[in-house]
Amino acid sequence: MRILLTGGTGYIGSHTSIVLLEAGFDLVIVDSFDNSSPKVTEKIRKILGISEAEFNKRVFLREGDIRSYKFLKKVFEEFSATKNRIEAVIHFAGLKSVSESSEKPLLYWDVNVKGSINLLLVMQYFKCFNIVFSSSCTLYGESGVDLISEKARVQPMNPYGFS
């Protein structure tokens, strides 16, 4: 099974890549490299202890912005012609700074909301209906408790939380 991993060279994405590859999944990693580097994939390969040739058969790195519908569609098209098409998405791409979101709220709406909508539209077009979306506890605002349940009241306090 091939999984598309957005934000796959970020901190959470790179660790998820390792677990997915160890479990036998093939990956298409999409990242803009705004907060990461393509060099992360080499570190992933070394951690897994597999050859470059084997790694390149299982991991496909594509640089691009999820705000571009055209880019996302091209990625899905590339793999739709193969036996091992993209069957699921794990979505980690997005901006995540509370302070920056207050300085640049429209950027956060553009990347986090428009980018996610584009991804969902392309997934629908290619009949890919499996997604894991990584959110943030910022969505719940200040709850006053250490452990927040997903059933807690949604009350974001900043543009990042809202987006």
QUIRAJO-V258274 format. One record per residue. N is the residue number from 0. RES is the residue in one letter. BURIAL is I if it has 9 or more other C-alpha atoms within 8 Angstrom, else O. Layout:
n={N,N}
res={RES,RES}
burial={BURIAL,BURIAL}
This chain:
n={0,1,2,3,4,5,6,7,8,9,10,11,12,13,14,15,16,17,18,19,20,21,22,23,24,25,26,27,28,29,30,31,32,33,34,35,36,37,38,39,40,41,42,43,44,45,46,47,48,49,50,51,52,53,54,55,56,57,58,59,60,61,62,63,64,65,66,67,68,69,70,71,72,73,74,75,76,77,78,79,80,81,82,83,84,85,86,87,88,89,90,91,92,93,94,95,96,97,98,99,100,101,102,103,104,105,106,107,108,109,110,111,112,113,114,115,116,117,118,119,120,121,122,123,124,125,126,127,128,129,130,131,132,133,134,135,136,137,138,139,140,141,142,143,144,145,146,147,148,149,150,151,152,153,154,155,156,157,158,159,160,161,162}
res={M,R,I,L,L,T,G,G,T,G,Y,I,G,S,H,T,S,I,V,L,L,E,A,G,F,D,L,V,I,V,D,S,F,D,N,S,S,P,K,V,T,E,K,I,R,K,I,L,G,I,S,E,A,E,F,N,K,R,V,F,L,R,E,G,D,I,R,S,Y,K,F,L,K,K,V,F,E,E,F,S,A,T,K,N,R,I,E,A,V,I,H,F,A,G,L,K,S,V,S,E,S,S,E,K,P,L,L,Y,W,D,V,N,V,K,G,S,I,N,L,L,L,V,M,Q,Y,F,K,C,F,N,I,V,F,S,S,S,C,T,L,Y,G,E,S,G,V,D,L,I,S,E,K,A,R,V,Q,P,M,N,P,Y,G,F,S}
burial={O,I,I,I,I,I,I,I,I,I,O,O,I,I,O,I,I,I,O,I,I,O,O,O,I,I,I,I,I,I,I,O,I,O,O,O,I,O,O,I,I,O,O,I,I,O,O,O,O,O,O,O,O,O,I,O,O,I,I,I,O,I,O,I,I,I,I,I,I,O,I,I,I,O,I,I,O,O,I,I,O,O,O,O,I,I,I,I,I,I,I,I,I,O,O,O,O,I,O,O,I,I,O,O,I,O,O,I,I,I,I,I,I,I,I,I,O,I,I,O,O,I,I,I,O,O,O,I,O,O,O,O,O,O,O,O,O,I,I,I,I,O,O,O,O,O,O,O,O,O,O,O,O,O,O,I,I,I,I,I,I,O,O}
